[in-house]
């Protein structure tokens, strides 16, 4: 085998109260990563980027999420081959849709298959999280776990790192409203830097209660119950001022029939939870109009939870 291509989906993180804990794979967008072995063994890594959404992606192996993952895996498993990494960007960067995680997840899965490593899902997620350092300044697992595993994922970090995957309800529909704004490089790192260092006990209780409601809703496959828990008293209040039109978009989404509206990951995209595609199209129009009133163009997606990363070609 000289080449292997994997794909990994976009994702949303936090889902309101689940900061750094909840992740959900989303099906409308995905990245593909092809890794090809070169004829020499000088440990050289070359990265190429394709796709309009990849114009701002760095090609250095030390600053590209896929490159960081591949370099780490190559070092750990003693791979000396020259490697060409071709990233086909389908997930736009900086919008809170897990763009860096999708590339990192696809790279880890492709590398594992190319070199017949057969490492477990947990280790694949660990390696994929290495790529988040390049974009967020630190490892975090919510988006990469959702991209690798698909579905709804709970990240446990104590006493040891673990991941719990739950199949979402079959009637869960999501609407993403992504404002077409220029975002700063390492936007996620900045969005994390403004978070409160101390949290009132009342806010903590609010979030624990709602996070428990979200998990119960996924277990019982009840979209209404999931939506009841999509309310965050800690992270979202600190970040909403970063999104022009936040209040308008949220209000219009709810008035149009959304069961819940929240920030997708670190934003600026916002995401709604509902039960039918027909309602989804109406909510999408309403959320887009909210951003329009704030002076921003907006792209919307009506989507469903996705399955995880997978191999699509070997040669």
N, C-alpha and C positions, 0 to 999 in steps of 0.2 A: 504494500500500500504506500503510495507516494503522496496522496492528497486526501483530505477529509474536510467536508463542509457541514457545519451545524447551524441551526437557526434557534433563536431564543426570543420570546415575546417581550413586548413592553409590559409595564407593571405600574401599579399605584401602591404607595406605602402609607402607613399610619391609619388610614380609614377613620379619621377623627381621633379617638383617644389612644390609639395603639402606636405611639411614637417609638420607632426603632424596634417594634415588636410585630406589627401586622404587615403583611404584604399580600397582594392579589395580582395574579397574572392577568393580562388583558390581551384580547385577540386582534385588535385592528392593525397593529404595527409590530414589526419584528426586525431584528438584525440578523444577518448571515455572516459567518466567519469561515473562510477557507484557509486551512493551513497546509502548506506544501513543503515537503522535505527537499532541500537542495542536494547537489551531488557532493558537496564538500562538508567537512566536519570542523568548521572554525567557530561554531557557536554564534554566527552572525544572524541577526534578526532584521528583516526588512518588512515594512508595513506599507500597504497601499490602501487607499480609501476610495470607495465608489459611492455614488448617490449624491443627490443634491443636498440631503440632510447631513452629509459628512464634510461639508466645505470647511468647517471650523475645527475639525478634529485634528489633533497633532499626530504626526507620523513617527515621532521618536518612540522607540520601545520603552523608554523610561517614563514617558508622559501619556502614552496611549493605554487605555484600560485593557484592551486585548493583549497588547504587548507586555504589560506588567505581569499579567496572568501567565502568559506563555513563558516568559523568562523565568519566573519563579518555579513553574512546573519543570522546565528543562533543567534547572539547577538541581532541584530535589531528586529528579529521577535520572540524572546523569546523561541527559540527551545532548550530544555534541553536534548534531546536524545543523547546517544552515537552514533557516526557516523563513519562508515567505508567508506573511499573514495578509490576507486580502479581506478587508472589512467592507461589507455591503450595508451601508447605513439606511435603515428604514424607520428608525425611531428618532425623531427630532431631538436635538440636544437642549438642555436647560429648561425644559417645560414641566418637569415633575412627572415624567412618564417612564423613568428608569432607563434612560438611554445608555448610560455608561454600564449599567448592570446587564443590559441585554447583550452588549458586545462582550463583556467579561464572561457571562454565562456560556455564550456560544463558543468562545475561545476555549474555555475549560473542557467543555464536552467534546469539541473537535480534537483537542490535543490528547485527551484520554483515549479516544477511539483510534487515532492515528498511530499511537505507540502501544496499543493493546494493554493499557495499564489496568483497566477494570477496577478503578477505585470507586468507592461508594458515593452515594449522593451527598452525604454530609461532607466528605472531603472535597467533592467538586464545588460545593458552596463555599467552603473555606478558601479554596483557591480563587474562585470568582470574586470573592470579597476583597482579595488583594488589589484588584483593579479599581475598586472604589477609592483607594488612597489617591490615585491620580486625579480624580475629579472632585472628591469631597474632602480630601485631606486626612481622612480616617477610614478604617474599615467599618462598614455597617452592613447588616445582612438581610434587611427586610426586602429590598428590591431584588437582590441576586437570588435569594431563596425562592421568591415567587417566579423569577425567570427560569431557574433550573427545574423546579418542581411543578410549576403551574398551580392553578387553584388558589385557595386561601391558605396562607402559611403563618404560623405563630413561631416567632423566634424566642427561644429560651437561652439566656446567657449565664444562668447560675443554677446549680453549682458548676455545671459545665455546658458548653454550647450544644444546643439541640434544636431540631426543627420538627414541628407538628403540622402535617398537611391535612386539610379537610376539603372534601369536594363541595363546591358551592351549590346553592339551589339551582335547579334547572331553569327556573323562570327569572333568575337575576339578570337584569339589564342595567348597563352602566352608560352614562352619557358624559363624555369628556368635552369640555370647552377649553381650548388652548388659545390664548391670546397671542397674536403674532407680534411679539415685542422682542427687542434686542435684550438679551440677558447677559450679565457680566460673566466672564470666565470664572470657573470655580464658584458658581452661584450657590450650590448646595453648601459649600463650606461657609459662605457668608450667612446663609439662612440659618445655619446651626449656631453661628457666633452670637446671634441676637437673642437667643433663647434665655429665659429666666434661670438663674442659678438657685433660687429658692422658690418653693411652691407652697401656697397656703394649704393647710390641711383640708379645708373645704373643697378646694379644686382637686386635690388628690383623690378624695372620696368620690367626687363626681366622675372622674376619669376611670377609676377602678370599677365603679358600678356600670358605666357605659361600655367599657371594654368587655366586661363579663357578659353584658347583653349582646354585644356583637358576636362573641364566640358562641353563645347559646343559639343565636339565630342561625349561624352557619351549621351547627350540629343538627338543629331541628329542621333545617332547610326552609326557614321562614324569612322571606325578604323583609316583611314589615317589622319583624323583631330585630333584624340586623340594623335596619334604618333607625330604629328607636335609639340605638346606641351610638350613632354617628354624630356625636357632639363632643367637642373638645374644649376644656376650660383652661388649658395650659399652653399648648404650642400654637394653636390657630390664632388666639388673641394676640400673640407676639408677632405673628407673620402677616396678618391680614392687611396691614398698612402697606405691605410690599406689592400688593395686587390692586392696581387702579380698577375701580368698578366692583370690588369684592362684594360689598353690601347689595348693590343692584343686581349682580349676577345671581347671588344666592336667593334673594327675594323673588326674582322672576322665575328661577328654576322651581322653587317651591310652589309658587302660584300656578305654574303650568302643570303641576301634578307630580313633581319629584317627591319621593318620600324622605329624602335627606340630600343635603348638598354640603360638600366640604372641599378643602384644598387637597389636591392630589400631590402627595409627597411634599417637597419643599416649594411647590408652585412654580410658575404662576397659573398653571392649569387648575381648573376646578372640575369636580366630578360629582355626578348625581346618581342616586340609587333608585331604581324603580322596577316594574315587573313586566312591561310589554314594549315591543319595538315601536308600536304606534304611539304610545305615550312618550317614548324616547325621542321620537322625531319632533314632537311638540315641545318637549323640554329643551332639546338642542336649539331650536329656533329662539326660544325664550332666553336662554343663557347667552346666546350669541348677541341678541339685541341688548342685553345688559352691558356687554363689553363694548358694543357699538356706541351706546349712550355715553360710555366713559372715554370715547374717542379712539378705540382700538379695534382693528380687524380681528377676526376670530375664526378658527377652524374647529369644527365639531365632529365627534365620532360617536355613533351609537354602537355599542359593543357588548360583548359578553366575556366572562372569565375564560382564560385560555388554558390549554395544556402546556406543559413545560418545554424545555429545550430538547431538541432531538436531532439526530443525524439525518441529513437529506441526500448526501452523495459521498461516495468513496471511490477512489480510482488508484 
